[in-house]
Amino acid sequence: MVRLPLTPAEVARGQRLGALLRRARGCRSMLDVALASHISPETLRKIESGRVATPAFPTIAAIADTLGLSLDAVWAEISRTEGTVEDQSALPVTRHPSLAS
């Protein structure tokens, strides 16, 4: 099976996802978050850097759960089309209601 190249919109969405996950991870180490999510640190690094722009849904669900993020909030933030990744770095990270303190 031949994998089609990513569209510019998919690349931008992957960059927004990476920025969101980096902000949500905060001071937690990449290793801690990756192990708690049952993924490799290399996979998390590639997602956060935007090198893997379209990670599998179970991977994102596991990371979001580890970080206490709502999948609805993740989708809302990464599906925005206006602005750049840098412009969106000021967006708040919305935590899953059951995990918010």
MOGILIN-V638804 format. One record per helix or strand. SS is the DSSP state (hx for helix, st for strand). FROM is the first residue (numbers start at 1). TO is the last residue. If there is no record, write none. Layout:
SS,FROM,TO ; SS,FROM,TO
This chain:
hx,8,25 ; hx,30,37 ; hx,41,49 ; hx,57,67 ; st,69,69 ; hx,71,78 ; hx,87,90 ; st,95,95
